[in-house]
Amino acid sequence: MVPEQKCVMLIDEALPIGLIANTTAILGATLGKEFPAGIGSAVYDSNDQEHLGIVNYPIPILKSSEESLSTLRTVLNDERYSSLTVIGFSNIAQTCGSYELYTENMKNTAPEQIHYYGLCLHGSKKLVNKLTGSLSLLR
């Protein structure tokens, strides 16, 4: 990732730990698909055992709330933020047993009925910081 770029994940801190883990895993998987250059090459230990590449830049995990995530998702629809890549994981996705069902359910769900568990933002460091600079790390 170039120095002018930044990536963060914002997670609803009220979620149970298992759902927090699931949310970050899903956001990370989609991030890797969208930005494959962000995954480093395999590395080898002293016994020449291969360890597959991992993400090659930091991704801070920030704490948020369901309400703040919803508000942010609405703000991100503004043209000023169109250059950012936004990945969301919601109640709609979490409750579907298949991608087909997820696709169908999303098509029939009004935006205000989507409850985000987490968002991932990737893009201009200036824009990402403007939107998330006041948030604390999730610990």
N, C-alpha and C positions, 0 to 999 in steps of 0.2 A: 504494500500500500504506500502511496506517495505521502510525504510529510503533511501536505495540506488536507489530507483525508483523515477521517476518524470513524470509528465504529463503536457503538454502545448498545447494550441491551438494557431495557427498563422492565422490571418485573414487579407485579403486584405483591408487595411484601406480606400481605395477609394470607396468601395461599399456603397450604401445607407444604412441607419440604419436598415431598415426592412430586407434587405438581409443579413446584418451582424447578426442580431438576428436569422434569419432562419438558416444561416450557423452554428452558434454555437449550436443551438438546435439540428440540425441533427447530428453534430459531437458528441455531448453529448449523444444522444440516442444510437448511435452505440457504443460509449465508454462503456456505461452502459451494453449493451448486451455482449460485449467482456469481460468485467471485472465486473461481478455482485457482487463480494465480495467488490467492491468499493462503494457500496450503503449501507448505514447504515440501521438499523432496524427502525421501526416506533417509534416515540416519542409521548408523551402525555403532554398536557398543564394542568394547575391547575384545569380545569373543566373536565378533563379526556377525552378531545377530541383528537382523533388520528390525527397525522400529519405524512404522509408517509416519509420513510427514504430518505435522499438526499445523494449526493456524500460525502464521508467521508475523502477527502483529497483536498488540493487546486489545482485548475487548472488555472494558469495564462493565460490570453488572451493577446497575443502579436500582435503588429501591423507589417504588412508586406505589400508587393505589389504583384501584379499579376506576375510580372517578377521574383521576389525573390521566390515566392511559386513554380513556375515552375522549377526554378533552383534547389531549395531544393528537390523537388520531384525526379528530375533526380539523384542528389547526393545520395538520400536514396536508390537507386538501387544498390549501392556499397555493396559488401559483408560485409564490416566493420559495416554496420548498419542493418544487417539482423535480429538482435535480437529485434529491435524496432518494435512496432506495429504502423502502419501508417494508419490513416483514412483520406480520402480526400472527399471534396465536391466541385463539379465543375459545369461549365456551362452545361455540358452534363446532369448531374443529375437534375439541376434546371429547365431545359426546358422540361423535360419528364413528361407526365401525369400519367405514370404507371411504376412499377418496371420492367415489361416485356419490355417496350420500352427502358428504361434505359439500361437494360442488352444488348439488341440488338444494341443500339446506341454505347455503349462502345466497343462492339466487333468489330464494324466497324470504330472506330475512332483511328487514329494514336496518340501516346502519345504526340507529339508536338502540336496537335490540342486541347488538353484538357487544359482549362483555369481554374485553381484552385481558388476558392473563399476562401477556408480555408483548413488547414491541422491540424490534431491532432497527436501528437507524445507521445508515452507512452513507458517507458522502463528505461534503465540505466540512472541514473541521470548524470553521467559523459558524456555519449554520447549526451543526450538531451541538456545539458548545452553547449557542444562543438558546436552544431548546432545552438543554439538559444540564447546563452548567451549575444550577442550584441544587441538583440532586446528590444525595449521599450514596456511597457504595452500599450494596446489600451485603450484610455480614451475618 
